[in-house]
Amino acid sequence: MERIQHGVDTVYAFVGLLEDPAALYRQLPDNGRGDLLAAFFSRLDVQVTDRNVTIGAERAELNAALHDWRAEHRLASTAETPENKKRASRFRARLFFVP
């Protein structure tokens, strides 16, 4: 049971880091930023003109899944009532702790 809890805690720690990818990006050294961009995007198109910079991006599979999860998580968080929140936490416990 302790190993499972450690795994759950580790997953939540990584999800926490990815909650705000822009903040994570700003905290990394230059060589880490390139690696993060390569992990999150399969293609980046940067166009620089005299007036502005535009960026077109194609998300990598991992980033697309994370983006979808975050959007669903935000929708679920705004729609939760105290009763629903209690049920969600019990469901999460069953999901992670079923042998």
C-alpha positions in Angstrom: 0.0 0.0 0.0 2.9 2.3 0.8 4.4 1.8 -2.7 1.0 2.6 -4.3 0.7 5.8 -2.3 4.3 6.8 -3.3 3.3 6.3 -7.0 0.1 8.3 -6.6 2.1 11.1 -4.9 4.7 11.1 -7.7 2.0 11.3 -10.4 0.4 14.3 -8.6 3.7 16.0 -8.2 4.4 15.8 -12.0 0.8 16.9 -12.8 1.4 19.8 -10.4 4.5 20.8 -12.3 2.6 20.7 -15.6 -0.4 22.7 -14.3 1.4 25.8 -15.5 3.7 24.9 -18.4 4.6 28.6 -19.0 5.9 29.0 -15.4 7.8 25.7 -15.7 9.3 26.9 -19.0 10.5 30.2 -17.4 12.2 28.4 -14.5 14.3 26.1 -16.7 17.8 26.9 -18.1 18.0 27.5 -21.8 19.0 23.9 -22.6 16.0 22.6 -20.6 13.7 24.9 -22.4 14.5 23.4 -25.8 13.9 19.9 -24.4 10.6 21.0 -22.9 9.5 22.5 -26.2 10.5 19.3 -28.1 8.4 17.2 -25.6 5.3 19.5 -25.9 5.3 20.3 -29.6 5.8 18.3 -32.7 6.0 21.5 -34.7 6.5 25.2 -34.0 6.2 27.9 -36.7 7.5 31.3 -35.6 6.9 34.3 -37.8 8.6 37.6 -37.0 7.6 40.8 -38.7 8.4 44.4 -37.9 5.2 44.7 -35.8 4.7 41.4 -34.1 5.7 37.8 -33.5 3.2 35.0 -34.2 3.6 31.4 -33.2 1.7 28.4 -34.7 2.0 25.2 -32.9 1.2 21.5 -33.4 1.0 19.8 -30.0 2.8 16.5 -29.4 0.5 13.6 -28.4 1.5 14.0 -24.7 0.8 17.8 -24.7 -2.6 17.3 -26.5 -3.6 14.7 -23.8 -2.5 17.0 -21.0 -4.3 19.9 -22.6 -7.5 17.9 -22.8 -7.2 16.6 -19.3 -6.6 20.1 -17.9 -9.7 21.4 -19.8 -11.8 18.6 -18.5 -10.4 19.1 -15.0 -11.2 22.8 -15.1 -14.8 22.1 -16.3 -15.3 19.5 -13.6 -13.9 21.8 -10.9 -16.2 24.7 -11.8 -19.3 22.4 -11.9 -18.6 20.6 -8.5 -20.8 21.0 -5.6 -19.7 20.0 -2.1 -21.6 16.7 -2.5 -20.1 16.0 -5.9 -16.6 16.8 -4.6 -16.9 14.2 -1.8 -18.0 11.6 -4.3 -15.1 12.4 -6.7 -12.5 12.0 -4.0 -13.9 8.6 -3.0 -13.9 7.6 -6.7 -10.3 8.7 -7.0 -9.3 6.6 -3.9 -10.9 3.5 -5.4 -9.2 4.1 -8.8 -5.8 4.3 -7.2 -6.0 1.8 -4.4 -7.9 -1.2 -5.8 -5.5 -4.2 -5.6 
